Amino acid sequence: MIKKMTFLIVLLILLIACKEEQKPTNIKLQGSVFGTTYRITYLSEVNYQESIDSLFYLVNKSLSTYMPTSDISKINQGDTTVVVDDMFVEVFEKAKKIHKETDGYFDPTIGRLIDAYGFGSGKEKKDLTSEEIAALMENVGFDKVMLKDRKVYRESPNIEFNVNAFAKGYGVDVIGRFFESKNIHDYIVEIGGEIRARGTKCGKLWKVAIEKPNIDGTRSIQKVIELDNESMATSGNYRKYKINEDGKKIVHTVNAKTGQAEESNLLSVSVRLKGDCADVDAYATAFLAMGLEKTKEFLKEYPELKVVLLYHNDVGELAEFVN
């Protein structure tokens, strides 16, 4: 009887231990992808690192302009036999929608301009003359690209399709949707500063920080935001730029309407939405090209977009616009 009771006690202890091991915990993963870093936290009892790595590979295989064998690279190289996957189709349709909404300020066909300015995967030019910019602009225009029966058709072989402006955001969405397919509802995924957050952490909303646009290389916090089942993306020209031979600052955000890569008074744009991170990533890029006043006008028509705009006011001081 004593042996039997001892066995039952041991069995009960083992069962309790098993239950404790299976209790969901915050799993944290981090690494490098898409030329930047990622950080992921989610509530689960399963480590999905291998699955996440596989999803990153699929995104790259479809959309990376830095991978010569990706679908998008083959298309840009003139391969007309490429049949694109669901990822490519979704990104293309999102780009088409936001291109129309922003009146062309978001345009994935500025790839060669980005390369020419030295911020892409192509050959860099030290300086661009107005004639060179005009020549490159002849092959800019999302209306010159068509997707039909999963094949991409371009009006000219010189048109380069480039979705790097919101590829990180799309990668964030792919991982977030994967978690949701596994019934994981409390998570945050961040790739290179683009974020998708759902649910809570220990019953509280996920908190993220917006950096001050410091130009001296230091890093400090401007504002802390709580994400309520939202995605957020931030774009800025204060860190990623070049100085040309004339001492002029060339920023990485190229204005698709003019072909210029000039700095404006708008330093940093953070956009959040109860939706996909790819969308806010694209809007943030467009707003940086639009500038402060045009962005404010745009937001009147799209109140679902919440922003933090950091800019230099008339006297050169850092100012903030929040809607």
Beta strands, then each sheet from edge to edge (+ up, - down):
strand 1: 25-33
strand 2: 36-44
strand 3: 145-148
strand 4: 151-154
strand 5: 187-191
strand 6: 194-198
strand 7: 200-201
strand 8: 204-211
strand 9: 221-227
strand 10: 231-236
strand 11: 241-243
strand 12: 249-251
strand 13: 266-273
strand 14: 306-312
strand 15: 318-322
sheet 1: 1+ 2- 5+ 6- 10+ 13- 14+ 15-
sheet 2: 3+ 4-
sheet 3: 7+ 8- 9+
sheet 4: 11+ 12-
end
